[in-house]
């Protein structure tokens, strides 16, 4: 019994670093996959910079959500795949490919850790020329 309990405690401590190493919340990836801007809103900071095809605009949560929702509705999202993600100090990033009905886009999403919460401060979406 003691061996099982000890093995369980050791396994728990071995798993903790892997859980803490998750840079990007899975809900963010799911929101891009489904084209649901509203699901991204809870991860927005007070101000979010959106960069569409090189045009950069800083806006509040509501305007950023509306702009993304309009983009997702217009392009008709079919899926999203993560190409790379990483973390440095209190920042993390995600690079992925957004598949739409007619085009593919490269998505760069940058997050900062603020009071134990990952908040998106920039999303960049650029068309992939194939």
C-alpha positions as a Markdown table, in Angstrom:
| # | Residue | x | y | z |
|---|---|---|---|---|
| 1 | Unk | 0.0 | 0.0 | 0.0 |
| 2 | Unk | 2.8 | 2.4 | 0.9 |
| 3 | Unk | 4.6 | 1.6 | -2.3 |
| 4 | Unk | 1.5 | 2.4 | -4.4 |
| 5 | Unk | 1.0 | 5.7 | -2.5 |
| 6 | Unk | 4.7 | 6.6 | -3.0 |
| 7 | Unk | 4.5 | 5.7 | -6.7 |
| 8 | Unk | 1.4 | 7.9 | -7.0 |
| 9 | Unk | 3.0 | 10.9 | -5.4 |
| 10 | Unk | 6.1 | 10.5 | -7.5 |
| 11 | Unk | 4.0 | 10.3 | -10.7 |
| 12 | Unk | 2.1 | 13.4 | -9.7 |
| 13 | Unk | 5.3 | 15.4 | -9.2 |
| 14 | Unk | 6.7 | 14.1 | -12.5 |
| 15 | Unk | 3.5 | 15.3 | -14.3 |
| 16 | Unk | 3.4 | 18.8 | -12.8 |
| 17 | Unk | 6.2 | 20.2 | -15.0 |
| 18 | Unk | 4.4 | 19.0 | -18.2 |
| 19 | Unk | 1.2 | 20.6 | -17.2 |
| 20 | Unk | 2.9 | 23.9 | -16.3 |
| 21 | Unk | 4.9 | 23.8 | -19.5 |
| 22 | Unk | 1.7 | 24.2 | -21.6 |
| 23 | Unk | 2.2 | 27.6 | -23.2 |
| 24 | Unk | -1.0 | 28.1 | -25.0 |
| 25 | Unk | -4.5 | 27.3 | -23.5 |
| 26 | Unk | -6.2 | 24.6 | -25.5 |
| 27 | Unk | -9.3 | 26.8 | -25.6 |
| 28 | Unk | -7.4 | 29.3 | -27.8 |
| 29 | Unk | -6.5 | 26.6 | -30.3 |
| 30 | Unk | -10.1 | 25.3 | -30.3 |
| 31 | Unk | -11.5 | 28.8 | -30.9 |
| 32 | Unk | -9.3 | 29.3 | -34.0 |
| 33 | Unk | -10.2 | 25.8 | -35.2 |
| 34 | Unk | -13.9 | 26.5 | -34.9 |
| 35 | Unk | -13.7 | 30.2 | -36.0 |
| 36 | Unk | -15.3 | 31.4 | -32.8 |
| 37 | Unk | -14.1 | 34.9 | -31.9 |
| 38 | Unk | -16.3 | 35.0 | -28.8 |
| 39 | Unk | -14.3 | 32.0 | -27.3 |
| 40 | Unk | -11.1 | 34.0 | -27.7 |
| 41 | Unk | -12.5 | 37.1 | -25.8 |
| 42 | Unk | -11.9 | 35.6 | -22.4 |
| 43 | Unk | -8.2 | 35.5 | -23.2 |
| 44 | Unk | -8.0 | 39.1 | -24.5 |
| 45 | Unk | -6.1 | 41.7 | -22.5 |
| 46 | Unk | -7.7 | 45.2 | -22.1 |
| 47 | Unk | -6.2 | 46.2 | -25.4 |
| 48 | Unk | -5.5 | 43.8 | -28.3 |
| 49 | Unk | -3.5 | 44.5 | -31.5 |
| 50 | Unk | -5.0 | 42.9 | -34.5 |
| 51 | Unk | -2.8 | 42.8 | -37.7 |
| 52 | Unk | -4.7 | 41.7 | -40.8 |
| 53 | Unk | -2.6 | 41.5 | -44.0 |
| 54 | Unk | -0.1 | 44.1 | -42.6 |
| 55 | Unk | -2.8 | 46.5 | -41.3 |
| 56 | Unk | -2.3 | 47.0 | -37.6 |
| 57 | Unk | -5.0 | 48.3 | -35.3 |
| 58 | Unk | -5.1 | 48.3 | -31.5 |
| 59 | Unk | -8.6 | 48.0 | -30.0 |
| 60 | Unk | -10.5 | 47.0 | -26.9 |
| 61 | Unk | -11.9 | 43.5 | -26.3 |
| 62 | Unk | -15.3 | 44.1 | -27.9 |
| 63 | Unk | -14.0 | 45.7 | -31.1 |
| 64 | Unk | -11.4 | 43.0 | -31.4 |
| 65 | Unk | -14.0 | 40.3 | -31.0 |
| 66 | Unk | -16.2 | 41.9 | -33.6 |
| 67 | Unk | -13.4 | 42.3 | -36.1 |
| 68 | Unk | -12.3 | 38.7 | -35.7 |
| 69 | Unk | -15.9 | 37.5 | -35.9 |
| 70 | Unk | -16.4 | 39.4 | -39.1 |
| 71 | Unk | -13.2 | 37.9 | -40.5 |
| 72 | Unk | -14.1 | 34.3 | -39.5 |
| 73 | Unk | -17.6 | 34.7 | -41.0 |
| 74 | Unk | -16.4 | 36.2 | -44.2 |
| 75 | Unk | -13.7 | 33.5 | -44.7 |
| 76 | Unk | -15.6 | 30.5 | -43.4 |
| 77 | Unk | -13.1 | 28.7 | -41.2 |
| 78 | Unk | -12.6 | 25.0 | -42.0 |
| 79 | Unk | -9.8 | 24.2 | -39.5 |
| 80 | Unk | -6.7 | 25.3 | -37.7 |
| 81 | Unk | -3.4 | 23.5 | -37.1 |
| 82 | Unk | -0.6 | 24.5 | -34.8 |
| 83 | Unk | 2.8 | 24.7 | -36.5 |
| 84 | Unk | 4.9 | 25.9 | -33.6 |
| 85 | Unk | 4.5 | 27.3 | -30.1 |
| 86 | Unk | 6.9 | 28.5 | -27.5 |
| 87 | Unk | 7.4 | 30.3 | -24.3 |
| 88 | Unk | 10.0 | 32.8 | -22.9 |
| 89 | Unk | 9.8 | 34.3 | -19.5 |
| 90 | Unk | 6.2 | 35.6 | -19.1 |
| 91 | Unk | 5.4 | 35.5 | -22.8 |
| 92 | Unk | 4.2 | 32.7 | -25.1 |
| 93 | Unk | 3.3 | 32.5 | -28.7 |
| 94 | Unk | 1.5 | 30.3 | -31.2 |
| 95 | Unk | 2.1 | 30.0 | -34.9 |
| 96 | Unk | -0.5 | 28.1 | -36.9 |
| 97 | Unk | -2.3 | 27.7 | -40.2 |
| 98 | Unk | -5.9 | 28.7 | -40.5 |
| 99 | Unk | -7.7 | 26.9 | -43.3 |
| 100 | Unk | -10.7 | 28.6 | -44.8 |
| 101 | Unk | -13.0 | 27.7 | -47.6 |
| 102 | Unk | -10.9 | 29.4 | -50.2 |
| 103 | Unk | -7.6 | 30.4 | -48.7 |
| 104 | Unk | -5.0 | 29.6 | -46.0 |
| 105 | Unk | -3.7 | 32.1 | -43.5 |
| 106 | Unk | -0.7 | 32.1 | -41.2 |
| 107 | Unk | -1.7 | 33.0 | -37.6 |
| 108 | Unk | 0.7 | 34.4 | -35.0 |
| 109 | Unk | -0.8 | 34.8 | -31.6 |
| 110 | Unk | 1.2 | 36.4 | -28.8 |
| 111 | Unk | 0.2 | 36.1 | -25.1 |
| 112 | Unk | 1.5 | 37.5 | -21.8 |
| 113 | Unk | 1.1 | 36.0 | -18.4 |
| 114 | Unk | -0.6 | 38.6 | -16.1 |
| 115 | Unk | -1.5 | 37.6 | -12.6 |
| 116 | Unk | -1.4 | 33.8 | -13.4 |
| 117 | Unk | -3.5 | 34.2 | -16.5 |
| 118 | Unk | -2.5 | 34.0 | -20.1 |
| 119 | Unk | -3.8 | 37.1 | -22.0 |
| 120 | Unk | -3.6 | 37.6 | -25.8 |
| 121 | Unk | -2.1 | 41.0 | -26.6 |
| 122 | Unk | -1.6 | 40.5 | -30.4 |
| 123 | Unk | -3.0 | 38.4 | -33.2 |
| 124 | Unk | -1.5 | 38.6 | -36.7 |
| 125 | Unk | -3.2 | 37.0 | -39.7 |
| 126 | Unk | -1.5 | 36.9 | -43.1 |
| 127 | Unk | -2.6 | 35.2 | -46.2 |
| 128 | Unk | -0.3 | 32.3 | -47.3 |
| 129 | Unk | 0.6 | 32.7 | -51.0 |
| 130 | Unk | 0.9 | 29.2 | -52.5 |
